[in-house]
């Protein structure tokens, strides 16, 4: 008796490349979206992208409502929901880095409306995935939400974002290696649902990025092209799995815990990259791929040590030994690392002195 079934939700249009920001109105047309949009943006992306897109909409006879958010919080999501109701909009467009897009994603989920994602920084894979994440007190909540109807990633805009945001996006992709190792382990040990397609796609994405690491250089628009395609592909892997597992393992737990212990100290992608070096060591020991991960991060100027993250050694160790509890997600960290073992892995991999 065959009883399996799956439901894969993907964006319908993915538009990537030079100058594609001019095509947002065409995408709306292609999707047959009617009515008024609400643009959710933040201060800098508003100037760079949201205002020019609004002008295109006006020229096409559509009058968008615009809300500028300062921080990704539940309050901001509430505000956006209220404005969407008051302005009688029929879909949302998130225009910005992670913040604006996460808020648009979560608000649209609540409003049961479609949303479009227009990233202005290639800093993490949340720009396409169906997961939203906002801080809530001293924790961070990852919430299932709708995947965007469309993603429009303009490489000219992305290339203008601060360089470290791009290297953070790369590091987030490189961490797919360890995320998949954790996923396989959880499948073997805990019978966690596993998708061979999603795992293979996630690993291949990391591999292509590493193979093209020489082209990831500041000022090169091609960097934005490589990174945004990788982020899309990683997002598709998550959609196929209907889980963040293909791109989020113990290295993400480590990063989320650092967010609580040292808020704002380093970028998400940079933290998961450093976490990935250590969890790769835990998976494979001395002969594992931890050196390849470290070298790949190093070649794109992403941090490989606590020092480069701007986080002190003791905080890194605290995160390593405590992060297994923040989420019910089985990884190589199992039921937690002993303090001496944590010091050992962090020292051997050169993350701490
Ligand atoms: Zn990530």
Boltz pocket constraint, residues with backbone or C-beta under 6 A from the ligand:
constraints:
  - pocket:
      binder: B
      contacts: [[A, 124], [A, 125], [A, 172], [A, 247], [A, 252], [A, 268], [A, 269], [A, 272]]
      max_distance: 6.0
